[in-house]
Amino acid sequence: MGPVKEQLKISAAILAGGANKRFNGKTKANIQISGVRIITRTVKILHEIFDDIVIVTNTPEEFKGFNTFTIVPDEIKNVGPLGGIQAALNAAKNEAVFVFASDMPCISSELIRNHIDFYNRRRCDVAIPRIKDFKEPLHAIYHKRIEPKLTEFLKGHNKYSIETFIQNLNVRYHNLDDLDNNRKAFININTPQDLWSIELLTETSCAR
C-alpha cells in the first residue's frame, strides 16, 4: 500500500474553538501534556497522513506557529462544534474532511488510517467510529456535500446537536473492538482534573 496522502482526497481539520470555561478560558489545544502542547502532538501525527490541514479557531493569534496550515474562524458563531465542522468543510481543499477535537492528546495514526480505509470502502455522508454504544463524532469523516444542509440547519435551529443534524444523512458507523488502545484514542480533556490521569499516559502510548 502506497502513502495514504497520495491516495486520498481527504483533508484534516482540528476544531480548536470552544469557550473552555472550565479552564478559565484557556484554549484546550494549547494545554501541555508532559511538556508538549496537545495541538503539537496532533499536528505531528496528522502531517504524516494528510496534505491539507485546517485549524478552526476564533483566536488565530494563539496558533501563529502553525501558519503553514489553513487557519480559519467559525463562519457561524456560537453554535458549538457544528460551527467548526461547517467552517472546515468550506475551507478544506479536498472532497471530505476528517474532523478532530483539539483536546484529544492520544489520537492514533493506525486508527486514523483504518477509519479512512473504512470510509473509502463506503459511499456515505459521514463515517463515525463506534465502540459498543459510544460514538465519537469529533473523530469522524464528513463529506463536503453536506455543507449546504449544515448551513441551513445552523441558521434554522436553536439547538445545535450533531446527533440531531446527522439523523437525515447517510451515516455509517465504524464498529471498533472494545480495547484499551481504541478507547485511549478518544480520551479528551473535559476538566482540569482529567489532566492528572492523562499525564500518567507516556509519550509512547499517547503519540504514535
Secondary structure, 3 states (H helix, E strand, C coil): CCCHHHHCCEEEEEECCCCCHHHCCCCHHHCEECCEEHHHHHHHHHHCCCCCEEEECCCHHHHHHHCCCEEECCCCCCCCHHHHHHHHHHHCCCCEEEEEECCCCCCCHHHHHHHHHHHHCCCCCEEEEEECCEECCCEEEEEHHHHHHHHHHHHHCCCCCHHHHHHHCCEEEEECCCCHHHHHHCCCCCCCCHHHHHHCCCHHHHCC
